[in-house]
């Protein structure tokens, strides 16, 4: 059976930059094993399979696969997929914003697509309300897995698992220089995280409200929206807790390099958007 797929560069207007993504727009009828095999063949950080929703509220269902497993939710796969679906006319074009619902492994979540001159210009996703779990990990073991010293951790903040769709470990470091020292031992990190999180998100607070971050995972991404929203939710929650305790709040962690996206938080739900995406298309039999 022949299926159509597209490859996109998300968070950029330049081909072969930004975050690469593969989207199979007619993903119905494929088994879980087949989708995983296709994702491995694509060999990108994520591959999305667009299917008919099983919930009548949603316009489409997105199944998101890495080369190892299915994810409940991820940032740039959602953004890129809906930009593509808008380009293909699945979302009717109209000036201003169009609001749709998508079915994901994390539940039914809203997406806003803004059009200009009949073409999509910006896609905004709303992620789930943030959840927090304590990280019961020895700092010496975590430092070894990250290839840093225990002195590189922030002495006033503790690592914590945070989710706005999937759980990951938030790791506050002492300064930006500590981020550059990370030399990950993936086997050891995977053992430490177990089933509690999919990756570690390391960050350091700078001056004038700036923060710098680095995520540690199997794939390499220039932008990481879902993880950014988890970091933003963590920072806002930490700031609120410190303010209630009478201390000065830390700035929430953010992107240090001016990514072409913006985020908002309401009740600790993350919102992520991108203005453009480049796409290429192919057909292949699966």
Secondary structure, DSSP 8 states (H G I E B T S, - for coil): -EEEEEEEEES-SSTT-SEEEEEES--TT--HHHHHHHHHHHTSS-EEEEE--SSTT-SEEEEEE-SS-EES--HHHHHHHHHHHHHTTSS---BEEEEEEEEETTEEEEEEEEEETTEEEEEEEEEEE-EEEE----HHHHHHHHT--GGGB-SS---EEEESSSEEEEEEBSSHHHHHT----HHHHHHHHTTS-S-EEEEEE-STT-EEEEEESSS--S--HHHHHHHHHHHHHHHHHHHHTTS--------SS--S--EEEETTEEEEEES-EEEEEEEEE-
